[in-house]
Amino acid sequence: MATQAVLLGAAASCAMAAAGAAWGDSRRTRRHDPDAVGVVDWRTAQVAAIAAALVLGALALRA
C-alpha cells in the first residue's frame, strides 16, 4: 500500500508539472514575440510530464 501511495503521489506531482508547463506555454503564445527563444521548451516539458504521470499511474494501479 505504501508503494502505491508513493507512486500515486509522484503521478500527481507530474500532473501538476504538466499543468504548470501548459500555463507557461500559454504565456509564451500570448507574448509580443512568440518566436523569441525562451529558456524552457514548455511543450516538451508538458509532454514529458504527461508521459511520466501516465507511466507512474499505471505502475500504481499494478502495485
C-alpha positions in Angstrom: 0.0 0.0 0.0 2.8 2.4 0.8 4.4 1.8 -2.7 1.1 2.6 -4.3 0.7 5.8 -2.4 4.2 6.9 -3.3 3.6 6.2 -7.0 0.2 8.0 -6.9 1.9 11.0 -5.3 4.6 11.0 -7.9 1.9 10.8 -10.7 0.0 13.7 -9.1 3.2 15.7 -9.0 3.8 15.0 -12.7 0.3 16.1 -13.4 0.9 19.4 -11.6 4.1 19.9 -13.5 2.2 19.3 -16.8 -0.4 21.9 -15.7 2.4 24.4 -14.9 4.0 23.7 -18.3 0.7 24.3 -20.0 0.4 27.6 -18.3 4.0 28.5 -19.3 3.2 27.6 -22.9 0.0 29.7 -23.0 2.0 32.7 -21.7 4.6 32.1 -24.4 2.0 32.1 -27.1 0.4 35.4 -25.8 3.6 37.4 -25.6 4.5 40.1 -28.1 7.1 38.0 -29.9 6.1 34.3 -29.6 9.0 33.1 -31.7 11.6 34.6 -29.4 13.8 31.9 -27.9 13.0 31.1 -24.2 14.8 29.2 -21.6 12.4 26.3 -21.3 10.6 24.5 -24.2 7.2 24.3 -22.4 5.6 21.9 -24.9 8.4 19.3 -24.5 8.2 19.7 -20.7 4.5 19.2 -20.8 4.7 16.0 -22.9 7.4 14.6 -20.7 5.4 15.3 -17.5 2.2 13.8 -19.0 4.1 10.7 -20.1 5.7 10.3 -16.7 2.3 10.7 -15.0 0.7 8.0 -17.2 3.6 5.6 -16.5 3.6 6.2 -12.8 -0.2 6.0 -12.7 -0.2 2.6 -14.5 2.5 1.4 -12.1 0.5 2.5 -9.1 -2.6 0.6 -10.4 -0.4 -2.6 -10.7 1.1 -2.2 -7.2 
